[in-house]
């Protein structure tokens, strides 16, 4: 009864796994009264405002029209996309996409024109003329137009003769919107506007069979057809309760049509499959099979709101997960690759770059050095047949593979570098100036030297790193994967393919499994003919599709539709890196104690968190979670201001101001927001570079650059954050622990299927009585025929009362979000212990005696706290944002009056016996105005100044609470106070030092790093000062120079302190002579004027010493010791000379 079937699959990689039936899960949700009433099935056009996924460009513009809801119902008539329709003004169009605007359905449509082509009178679809049509303008749909076309003297709607394609120049207000052509239709060549005037290009109609119309009309049989976009998520978690890792890869999903406050609930997260054996892409094959079947045939479900059957089908809006999972989805080599970004072609450090070759400098590298033919079947830049037509300035021969890459602005052109030997060839032509060649390697040494990045290469890399590169796309990746298969059909291609993956950053783990089988097929064969025959046999035995199943999701591009995951990139990325560096490198043990004390003393009012435990945050910095880093992000500037250098503090400050902007749940102006976000990201990366460009070895510092575009595509970043999914891992782990672990994929899937059944029944979900009457071994009839209204029932009032009577059951089902205030408490207040008193005896009466006209003779009580309308708890003494409203008496709508301002709550009062008193709601709140126009320079946040100005405001005028911090830096606050420690909720005699604000306690700073209610605090945000391009480049150059100096200094210290590798031969205390390796190439040793450093070390067992000679590359050792002796080099002050002229 209302169960979920668990399906078994034999994966392409040889593993068996189980997947719950996604069609049954979706059908179940449509008959669930706690889900269906909140669902949205159409995108919404809200202009520049953005707070839900349905309003963003991915659903509104980019999804293929075939993967959106294909119809609307107007006056009992169904209008489908790709079907001709008549408007009330007697014009005709073909709807392409439906959306809503201000609660009204609209269509983006193409105009229809009547033309005669080849003596046939019919319709021409004008794709170059797109219009928007309201639902109120439609007059006749496809079916009625078939019957009345003769009456209107127009051709039959099935006579679509041709299509005039759109031109290249599309008037699209969204600069980031890129139209994706329909993959069901042959690619239509765009026509230049200039050429379209001369040549009338017409193409055939390919979207539907014009005689039958949209295929969903026949499948729906007169019922509604709806599309369900999904957030698809995959991640790994441990199936063990202990620390022993037992990896389980799991697929989950939520309905993207639900509002944000509902998608965050555990109740709305659905389990599909898990396995500790099958990798993610192997399981994804089974998931995609189910999605493809549902998209082809539809899913019949019962609409519990309209009480009618509906036909639904799913589509994948985006793939969610952490960065390694996103790379696997995108068939990307990963974060450690040369091309480390799955979204663009930005390039990381590369030992083969010309700028890293000895004596070669390239100052004009492209910002995104993608392989020149990355999108072609020819292969990558390392292939000999790469097709490069530009003559290279010099050729690097890396036999067997060759690399031909044009480099410009070279000091010495036409330089031939042959890396098949350890020596470098002389220039083919005379060059000016002459470039010195590196010395010959030591005889007998074949170990490859560690790669050392040159200053110019590092400068180019860092400059490219902090900018988005050329975007990757689905087509070029698929072409590259096809070229891999072509290469693998020739024997001896394994190493070449490995190099190709490195050079392109494209790696399909599913394809790699099958290619490894090809390589193994001829491993034990002798002779090229036998090997090729074995390989050909293995190729013929390959399955039809050996690539990732993600490519079968036709409307999804894993490079574009894997949005930046802010939990792992921001909180578990930047915050974790910075905090661990602070605790481990920036502060000593004494300062750590002070850091913990400052954290304990912070005022957390307005942050929505409990009092901080500084000792935990400091002493366990390596074991913190995302929740801990959320706290640190909001308070870090107020505790580290004098513990770190200024450049480090500026990076901390930039990060703390960036995070609230990213976690902003509502965007009022998407254009202005993305500009602000890009500016803040740029400022953060610049301040990080000013601190140390070594941070840019972490790829997350580049990945965040793609966040603004993803927010345009999918909505506020909170919508595609994965905190809720990560929390759901605990549920999967519990299912694993409470099983016998003999068949984890099957047992966990069946446990969740059983949980879905209980969830559905307790939620009042509908189920069909026919399900109970059908024999268990026979499949249920599929179609609307069995969806009679009389067949659908819910459980009785007893089980339903169980859910509504106790919050415990709601918590178990995940219906309640932790920390969320119930709706019934909003606006309520809690009375304090003061006795009722006259109005004149209250603070309000003292400061504003005439504010209440009916105050005489009434008693008033005060409250200790009030729940604001946004859920915040507000107490007297807290600071809030006030926004006055004026209600229009005619419309009943409220409008903002004047700018928002900061105030301090002084009193919350109620008139005893009034209606508000009986409802536990305040009559008004006394606030004191606080000016926020000054700036606390060090913190770049508003400085607050109390004014002798009081207001009596209604609860609705208080927008939210805000967090303020004392300016301890300006007032030299110390830990001179103390706080008693509570144990078992009882105050003990133990005391804890806290910061005491003795000087100027009202010198406060508005904490704009606050994440809660960030949208309101952005009005007080002080934008950073972004330097000009020359200053930016100077900052990067100085940072790179410091990094180079620091690296060389470390290597020098390691060389100086390392033991000299000398071998002493002799008897007794005789003198010995031995040979060993000298110091590194870039170091010149000067001693006694001969370029030789001499050192002597006493000792019996290990008393030898070595003399290092730079020119000869060998060392002469003199020492006192027995047999084999080792000692350290020693230098006198002034004897060591460093030459960094060659980097």
Phi, psi and omega in degrees: 000122181044040182269169178246125181279141176254119186258138180266142179227144168258110187289160180291342179262008173097010181250149177258135181212169183232142181230132175288148186289109183291331179296318179290325177296315181293320178296324178296322180294328180291336179258018180256116183290350176265002179236306189303319181297341183260359186283146172238133184247356181234145173293160185232133177263108180246021181072233182270351179281141185212115174218358178225159182297323183295345181266352184273169190290332182300311180279323186285327188230322193271331179301139175301135181306329178295341182252025171238171177299120192274356188214159168228159179245122180235114179053048176071004176255136181262124177252122181252154174291156179066022174236136178299143179218151178255140178262168183293338177272015177066023168260168188230150181207168173240108177299137179252327186203140178256146174205170179247152176212117183055040177079006181244140177285137175230159178233138163272124190224161174254140178291152175246137177235145175271125178220162176249119180233123182055044177065018177244126179270121183201200186255144170241124181277122182266084176292342178278000180230087183265137181229167173245133186233131176281155178299334181286348183267352181280140181241317183224134176269185186300317184292311182291330179291330176299323183278335189244012181297324179292325179297320180271002177056048177233159179298160177298139183298344178278350183270069174269110188274322186198173179230129172267114188289161177288157177272171179296323188271097181257131180279089182244121181291344181268112183291338182267357184281127175239119183287129176261124180294150179292132182276348174285340184252148175299146182301126180268126177291128176292150182244129176296145180300326181292321183283333185293339179286334184263323185238126178271095183276125179235139181237159179286154176281125187235358187287318183218172165281111187298340179284320183269337183081198181296133184295336180291337179297317180288322181291324185284337177055042177089002180258168180290145174241125185231147178254141181242096174292144185237144162270112180261129186233142174219140179199167177253149176213164180272138176272005181252151174277335179279181180281350178292125187283127177230088191293129172235117174272131187229146173250130177230166174205159171228163179275119182289344179282354177279148175297162186301320183293342178267325179294338180282352182276139175300332180302326186260013174262128187244136180271137176248306184197163174206158177196143173263005179241309184285131176289166187303314185291333176290318177290328181297335178299317178293321179296315181294324176303316180293320180295318179298318179297318180293323179290331181280318188250341184083168180231123177278134182216165179257122179278108184284350178272308180272353180056055179206158176285147178224157177249125184236160173208148184265161168214151182267116180283317181199159176255123183252154179161184176277180186296315176300323179290321177298320178297321179292320176300319185274008183054048183250149188289340177117175186289343181266002181282170177296315172260090195274351185259130179283344186266323186223179185262024177299145187245139177269199181292138184218120180294339182270357177298146181299325182292342178264352175287150181302130172068015181245132182234135178229107186263005187231038179291147180291152179298327180233084188284068177289153174305139187298332180234040185299334182267004183256166179283351185292339179115202185258186185290350180268357183277141181293334180258038185292345176081015179293128183259348180279134180287124181286150177286330170206156188247131177255118182259113183241048187320137008278339180272145180243153180235120177241106183229122180290132177237142185242167179055044180268143178291321181237096181287166175056040179268125180264119180247116181252111184263012175285341174243172181275359181253162180251134181289156177285157179301144178288333179231163178292133180239150178228125356282163178291140181256121181293141179272147177292159183289161176295147177290161178294144179298134177084001180256126179237000181289132181287133181288151179295137182297132180236113183285132179284166182293318180294321178294319179294320179297316178296319182295314181295319179297321178285330185297323186269019176225146174294142179266189177296129185294142168282162175214164187298317186294315183292326177293318179294322177296320179295319179295323177294325178293329176299316180296320178299316179296324185288347179279002177246136183294148177081021184262003186296312180294322180296318179294323177299318178293323179296319178297320179295318184285336182253341183073018182248124184209116179259114184292330177290312178297322181299323178300314182288325178292325176296326176292325176295317181295324181285342185295331182243018184297319184261011179272152180248133178089146183295326181293315179296320179296316181293324178295317178295320179295317180298322178295320179292323179295319180293338181271358181292149173296166181296322182237115181245016180254176182300141178293348180298333181286346177278349173277092195298329183268011186239131174249109185295344175283325182266329192250034168240081189295153180303126183268106191288336178297310184278331181279318186266294187290310180270010176245268185302311183299316181295317180299311184294317184291318178295322177296321179298311185288324186269330188240330189270332186237152175265183184297321180293320180289331176299320178297316178296321179299315178296320180294321178295320178297321178296332188269352187294145174277119184255011178300134180092345181272346180073028181228165177277172180301140186285150172251095185298322181298321179294314183294331182268311186285337180242043183298334181275357184234021182280159180252177180300325178297320178295319181289334172299319179293313182300320182300328185273344186236351187305315182301334185272001178238342185249010190301330181242014181258346185230160175298163186296321181293327176292318180295323179296323176293319177299316182295317179297321180292318181294330178276339179282322188299314178299328178294321180289323182272019179286121187280338182233133179245117184278329179219103187295326180294312180293323181296313182294325176296315179297317181296317178298321178295318180291321177295317178299318179295318179297314180295325179292319178291326176293318177296323178295326176291298179194128178284357174298335178298335184281007165284347176268120186292340181297333179292339174269320186301328182296341179296336181272358183296315180304319179292322179292328176293323174298322183284319192240355181101186180309145188299335179297336182291326180249020169286156189246020180301318181295319178294318179298322178294328181292342177302329179296326178292317178297318180298320179296321178296324179290318182295319183268046174220170179275356173064022177275327177221073189299321182297315180289312186295318180291321178296318180291327177295320178289325176298318176295320178297324177297322180295313180296317180301316184294316182291316181291338179276000182081023181291151182274146174219154184270135177296335179298333179299328182279335185271336181289141173299143186296330185276351182260141178291144179291146178295131181257127179144168184285351184298323182274001184267058175279145182299329183284346183274351188256130184224166171237171176290166184287179184293336181298302178299324180294324178294331178298321181286323186274340186276334188225132178290341183299315180295321178296322176295319179298322181280349180083022180281341183249131177274132181300134178084359182272131179284134178295150184298330182292339182271349183295130180088351181276155180229159182246120185288146178273189186267003179287147179283155175301145183211168181290159183299323182292342180271353177273162177298323179297315179295327179289319184270327182227074187294339184254013185287331178245119184283334183256030184281337186296133176084355181255151175261150183232144176243156179246162184239152180271340178197160178218143176271115178291168184291343177266003178100350179290145171268129184237131179238156175303137183099343178278158180260143184223166172256129181253132173228108182289144181236149175234124184267129177284121185292338182274316183263340183079002180271148180257148179228146179292140178239111179078170181283158175288149179215162181268142178214164178247127180288127181251327183200145175239117188236155175223143174276123184298130179088354181283171179296320177297324179298316181292332180267006181057042177238148184283149172281335179177170184227130177273125180232151176252129183291140178233123178280143182230031183275336180281165183237132170279103194303313184300322187262350181053043178227160182295135172269135186262139177226123180289141178245152177277062184217123184240150179222150175247109190242151173285164182299327183293341180277348178271115185281311184192168172271155179230159180261134176235149179231146179286143179280077183293332180297316182285338186248009175052050180287143180233172179273060181270348179267182178211162179221136179289144179269131178263131177236126184054041179065015179239135181290125179263180179275356179287145180237151179234127179295140177224160178286133180245128183264083183277324183264123175049067183294344179269007176278089189247158178237133176284119184280094179280002172277001180296131181273325179290134181058038185297328183297327180281327180285340180296339177293339180253007182291135178262114183294149180285159175271105181274120180290167178285175186297321180295320178292321177300314181295324179295319179298316181294317180299316180295321179294318178296318179299319178295321179295318178296314179298318180295318180296313181293327178293320178297316180294324179294315179298321178294322180290322182290320184273349181291152176292139175285135183272082180241151179241118179259132179241133178167177181243147177057234180256027181292169179273140182239153178237130180218171181238147179202177183277146179277191180276181185289166190298320189277009183245128177250127179259128181239121178208134180057020178072006184246004180073021181234133177258130182245141177215150182231133180228124180282162177146152182267313184276313185229064187254001182290160175225166182230146175255121183264129178241121182291318187291319185273341181072019179225174180223144176253130185248134173238131180194165177251113181184170180260134174059237187271118184239146177229143179208174182257147174290149176226142182231143175272152178306132178091353182269350184252124180239130179252135180238106181258022181293335178248114180239000000 
